[in-house]
Amino acid sequence: MFFFFFFKQKTAYEIGVRLVGSEMCIRDRCEAITNIVKNAVEHAESEVRIGFYRYEMYAEITVQNDGETISDEDKKHIFTRFYSGSGQPADSIGIGLSLAEAIVRHDNGYILVEDCKKDVLNEKNECSGTRFVVRYL
């Protein structure tokens, strides 16, 4: 069992996840998902949604926040090592998402980055945020 703890606006959230595989594989998967979730929390306005889905052909983890969307230019480079997108803090070294993508790819998966889906709306009833989809085949 692996637990994520999120701190956003003085509220802690705990989510339990059971990962199956060798100890090294589990540790690596946890690192990849933690990097994506950490990034989503840092860029959220007030909410991060995490979904776990199992389909016949693949398994999927989705991480979506209600912050600003990622520009199309930044999406092209978001998994490039040492790339820090526009609006990143000066201390951002740009390795977390690159590492996550490498781990997921090594584990026969891939990551998609999309603008928000209609199930996360801001206080003005507008769609906002970014959605990461980690898909394992």
Steps between C-alpha positions, in 0.01 A plus 500: 500500500633843407361829628508844346470801726399831344523838664309774323351791686570344841305183422658154492363220286591136523446256219583132525637321195594134468774441244591152381846396381857464615630733770707698248209525255265622773753756623548631147127518428447686826773746403341563160148553633625708794683735261185551294278552804751738662505707183118505485474611864758776452305643205145448630273781606314292757439148371682194368304197386660158467331211323594132475341298221544143379387414149527175307804614299671744738508664842485877539578756768375854446617808687313823433519839667298819473797733445605670181537284190845423364580690181526303176867600474574369851310176427746429215793504744344408833675161519839633386762472772587835663219683319318750720183633345386858499396626840713248692676608820870579467595193708319258265758273337261325261576139578186364671274457197791383285578231756133402528470460123817287481378271779154456350643438150742241643202328663315464165287809541469859388381837629257737330464868591165664423311813580228447759195285463156641574472326839730757667347846488615813680280730708386675179382164364781501245729215411855555626810297571712226355452124493780241496404149390740217584408194299655155550444245223 
